[in-house]
Every structure is written in structure tokens, then in C-alpha cells.
Amino acid sequence: MLTLALPKGRLAEETAVLLLSKGWLKTLPSEGSKELTFVSEDKRLRLLFVRSQDVCTYVEEAAADAGIVGWDILKEGGFDLIAPVDLKLGACRLSLASFPDFDLFAKRSKVRVATKYPNLTREYFFSKGISCEIIKLYGSIELAPIVGLSDCIVDLVSTGGTLKANGLKEFESILYSTARLVCNRSSFYHKHTELRSLIESLEN
């Protein structure tokens, strides 16, 4: 049996529908269920429903053989995992945003940046040769420049509607992200046949 960690929410639902269409599931998990695990009728697959930020940890620590996670989370955490398939789900981008009159190169002191992605943000500002102060937040990132907590933000953007509604402008895309299948390195060797079957199903 393969154990697959899924992020709770819409991406888990989309992945379950995809697995159903590929024959890995015969039925979908009950909508609104509080259960954190689901086993397919043929016992080939066990699903774990976890926080999106925890998927890679479950897989890297071998609590799951594989998982579905956004490219942004994988790159931010620097996890040692194999990522063989881009599922093309949950497309979004990690972007720099602020008020329309913001000038990244005008500040003489450190740029204060609010973000959930400190590592990717530091890499971006380092590549620009700009000193920055990271303000780590866990939600409502758009609020930070409005209340003067930061000069700008680095956050995920899909349509840009939330930025526009709060008077902010997207300046540059740092990273494009979609959902990826990630595999534990040991499982990829010891359960190669099962994982290869899953990979081929998702690739076609």
C-alpha cells in the first residue's frame, strides 16, 4: 500500500478527483468528513490529510511515501525529495507587491518585507543586491504595508484580486508554482514499482 499525503482543502479535493479518474480510487472521500485518513477499496492507496506546510515533512520523514505539494512550499523548505510530476493544479505565482508608487531601489536603508516565504524572499533580494528585513507573517500579508508594518510584501498571487482590492500593485513574479507529486527517496527505491505506476498514471 502506498501512503500519499494531501494538503487539506481544495487541492486535496482536486487531487482525489484526479486519482478517481486514473483508477486509484473507486469512491471519493466523504465531503466535509473530519477523518484524517482514507483507504481505497482495493487497499492500494492510503490518503493522509494534513496541513499544506506539513506535506513535505510527512514525506521526508517517511510517514508517507509520497505527497502533493505546491512548488512554492517545496522550494521554500529546501526538502530532500524527488519531484517527478507537475500536476498543473493550483497554479499561482509568488510575487513582490506594494503600493503603486513603491520604488524598490529608492530606499537607502533596509527594505522591510512581510512574507510567509522568508527563504525565497531573501534569495530574491540578494539577487537584486538589496538589503532587506524580513517580517514573517502567517496570513493577511496584504495588510502589512497598509498599516506601516512593511514597505512591501512577497506573497502568492492567483488572480490579483486581493491585491487590487487593497490598493496594492504586483511588481514582479519571483516564482511560478503548481502542485507537484513528491516522493520519499527511500520509498522511491523500495516501492519503485508502485510509485512508478502512480507516476505514469499522473503523467498521462
N, C-alpha and C positions, 0 to 999 in steps of 0.2 A: 504493500500500500504506500502510495506517495502522500506526503503531507504538504499542503500548499497554504501558505499564509496570505490572507487577503486583507486589504485595508477596509475598515468598516465604511459603509456609505455607498454612494453612487457607483464608485469604481468596482466595489465588490459585486454589486448587482449586475453591472455590465459584464464583468468577467464571468460570473455564474451563467449568464445567458450565452456567452461565447462558449463556455465549456459544455453547455447543454447542446448547442448546435454542432459541436465537434464530437459528441457521443461520450464525453467523460462523465456527464451527469444524465440521469433519466428524469429527475424532477429537480425543481429549484428549491432552495431553502425557503422556509415559510417567511413571507414578508412581515416585518415587524417583530420577528422572533427575537427573544433575548438570549437564545443559545449561542455559545461562542464557538461551537464545533458543528460540523455537518459531514456525515459519511455517505458516499454514493452507494446506491443499491447494490452494485457489484463489488463493493469494498475495494475498488481500485484507487479511490481518492478520498482523502480526508481534508476538509477545509477548516482553517482556523481564522476567526475574525478578530483582528487586532487593530490597534491604532496605526495609522499610516507611518508614523515615525518609528514604530517598533518592528515593522515587517523585516527590515534588513537584519536586525538583531536576532530575531527568531531564526532566520535562515543562516546567518553566520555562526550562531551558536548551536546549530543542528537540531533545534527544536522543530524546525520544518525543513523539508528537503528543498523547497523552492518557495517563491513568493511573487506577488505582483506589487510593484512599487514605482512611483514616479522617478524619472531620471534625475530630477532636482534633488530628491532626498538621497538617492544613491551617491550622487556626486558630492553633496554637502557632507555626508558622513564618512566618505572615503573607505567604504566597506570592501573587504576582500571577497568578492563574489563574482560568479560568472553570470553575464547578462546576455544570453543568446538570442532573445527575441524582443523586437519592438512591436507591441500590440497596437500601436497607433490609437490608443484610447486616452482620454483625459488630456488632450493637447492644451498646452498653455506655455507661457514664457516667463522667465524671471527677468524683471526689468527695473531700471532706475527711473524713479518718478519724483516729481516735486511740483511746486507752483510754476506757472508758465515763465516767470521772469528769473527762474533759478539759473545760475551760471556756475557750472562745476569747477571751472578754472579760475573764478574770480576771488575765492576766499584765500586769505593769506594764512589763516590758521587751519586746524584740522576740520574736515567736513564731518559733521555729525550725521550718522546714517542709522535709521531704525530698520530692523530686519529680523526675520526668523532664520536667515541664512548667513551667519557670521563668516563662515569659511569662504564661501563663494564670493561674498561681498568684499572681504579682504583681498582675495585674489584679483578681483576686478579693479579695485582702486590701486593696488600695487602695480598692475599692468599699465595704469594711466599715470603712474608716478605721483599720485596724490595721497597725502596723509589723511587718514580717517579715524574717527572714533565710532566704534560700533555700539549701538544701543539695542540689546537683544529684547525683542518682544515676542509674544506668543499669539497675538491676534489684534484685530483692528489697527493694523500697521498704518493705514491711511490717516489716522488721527494724529500721529506723531508730529508732522510738520504744521498741522493746523493749530495745535496748542503750543508750538515752540519747543517741543521736545527734541526735534531733529531738523536738519536742513533739508533732508531728502529721505527717501525710502528705497529699499530694494525688496520687491515682493512679487508674488506670482500674479500674472495678468492673463485673463482669457479673452474677454470682450472689451475691457477697458471702461465698462460702465460705472464701476465703483469709483475709479479714479476721477472720471468726469463729474460724477455726482458730488464729489468733494472738492472740486476746483483744482484738481491736480492733472499734470501732463506727463505722459510717458516719454522719456527722453531716449532711452537706448535699451535694446534687448541684450541681456547678458548670456542667457542660456535658454534653449528651447527644450521643453520637457514633454514626454509622453510616457505612458505606463510601459514598463519592461518586465519580462519574466526574468527573475534572478534565481540562481541555483547555488546551493552549498557545494563547495569544492569536493568534499568527501562523498557526498551523495551523488554528485555528478559521475564519480568513478564507481562507487559501489551499487548504485541504482541506475547505471547508464542506460540500460535497455528501456526501463520505464520512463526516464526523463527524456530520452531521445524520442520516444513515441509521443510524449506530450509536446515537445518542441516542434516536431514535424506537424502535429495537428494544428498548432497555433500559427505555424508559418504558412499553411495552405488555406 
